[in-house]
Amino acid sequence: MYLNIYLEDLQSISINCCAYSINVEFLSVNETNKADLYSNQVENYFLNKENLEYSVNITPRKRIEMKTPKLFTFLYPDDTFLKLGFFEKLINENKTEIQLLVYEKEYFNILYFFTIARNRDEIMMIDLEMFFHILKYLNIMDVYINKNYHEFIKSLVFYVKNFNEEYTRKFGLEKLLDYKRYNNNLKQYKKFITMQITDLNYIAYIRSVSSIFNSTWKILCRVLYFDKLYIGLSFIHGQDIDTNMFVCNLPKNIRKIDILASNNISLVDKLYEFGVFTTIKNVKIIQNASLYSFLKRMNYFDQTQILKFELNRMSFMEMNALEKINLPQSIKILKIIICKFSEFRNRTPNHYLLGNIQNLVIDSSSSIEISDDETNFAKLSNDGYYKYLIGADFFFYESKFNLHDYKDIFKIEKIIRLNLTLLSAKDNFL
């Protein structure tokens, strides 16, 4: 539409404004007369379950009047809580009214879809076929992945009865049970779903994957996108727990996973056995014990891009061993977060690191003390360990301090967290 503003000097300014809503009229047609339908006033679109066929001013062989029953009208976006990309595009093109043609056999399906798109409270118990019809309409309408979409899907799945995975395979419907099918507008909504499984909610999780709730849970795990999964169980080791059921019912679409593995290395083995690490690109292992147990398991992460280890303590012998193994080529960043390094002061040059792992970074809270007194303090050497640092805590006891004196020891441009304590230094500057 155009908005004309007339000023006192009679000059006209034309401003191009987009329409803010679009009125959709639904018409039912049969398969024989679809080509004979036309409208001189508005553009019409024909809806099928695969795509939207766009037709403009069809000229039929016989000019017959449109005598098809009107289903209902729908005003977008006023009549729905969902954001639909198809209508958004038409609004941006300044369309204010369209006709949407549907086959008679699709009458109930499309009517029900736009009814529940107006109000989630209208959702009733539905069979599996209707559930997949709705997923197809969401795909056709180019739905935006946002909070309202997630709430709609969860409400919808709750009322699905008789979920059967064999049915989905038979009709090739697996692709609809995949959030990536609707990821064209995924960047519009970054805060997805974080799921935590700890000692407190483990029973609730097991209940959700039991026979009563299993069908609903399976659909949710495949349709929804989980930004982060945290597994913090402390009692699995040595307990009579069916880890197979626990792992095989985990969500499939996970971006990041954090695993408390201090007492559950067997759980990490089980996750690998079920192929969990092949689809998750960002993995974090929280471990209080030795890193050695994971050095021999590095092949678990041959599809991982970001691998993090959060350790309470680490020895330089472990670091020496880490430099000698072949890391999976898929790993772009290997990050080690350490609370304390053991044997830091008493190291010999034999235990110095090479600094040859290009994608290894270390954030260490272990204090590094530097002083003029080489008798009581270790001399800062050209050790490869310092080249890995992106986070460090320094205690300087030098009389004079200049950070540039250490530019050949550290890769200063890599450091993103730096805690400096200048206890007795004078004339200091950075």
Secondary structure as UniProt FT lines:
FT   STRAND          2..6
FT   TURN            8..9
FT   STRAND          12..16
FT   STRAND          22..29
FT   TURN            31..33
FT   HELIX           34..36
FT   STRAND          43..47
FT   STRAND          52..55
FT   STRAND          70..76
FT   TURN            77..79
FT   HELIX           85..92
FT   TURN            93..94
FT   STRAND          97..103
FT   HELIX           104..106
FT   HELIX           107..118
FT   HELIX           120..122
FT   HELIX           128..140
FT   TURN            141..142
FT   HELIX           147..158
FT   HELIX           165..170
FT   TURN            171..172
FT   HELIX           174..176
FT   HELIX           179..188
FT   STRAND          193..198
FT   TURN            199..201
FT   HELIX           202..208
FT   TURN            211..213
FT   HELIX           214..223
FT   STRAND          226..232
FT   TURN            237..238
FT   HELIX           243..248
FT   STRAND          254..260
FT   HELIX           265..273
FT   TURN            274..275
FT   HELIX           276..278
FT   STRAND          282..287
FT   HELIX           292..295
FT   TURN            296..297
FT   HELIX           298..301
FT   TURN            302..303
FT   STRAND          306..315
FT   HELIX           316..324
FT   TURN            329..330
FT   STRAND          333..342
FT   TURN            345..346
FT   HELIX           349..351
FT   TURN            358..359
FT   STRAND          360..371
FT   TURN            374..376
FT   HELIX           384..388
FT   STRAND          389..397
FT   STRAND          400..402
FT   HELIX           403..406
FT   TURN            407..409
FT   HELIX           412..414
FT   STRAND          417..422
FT   STRAND          426..429
//
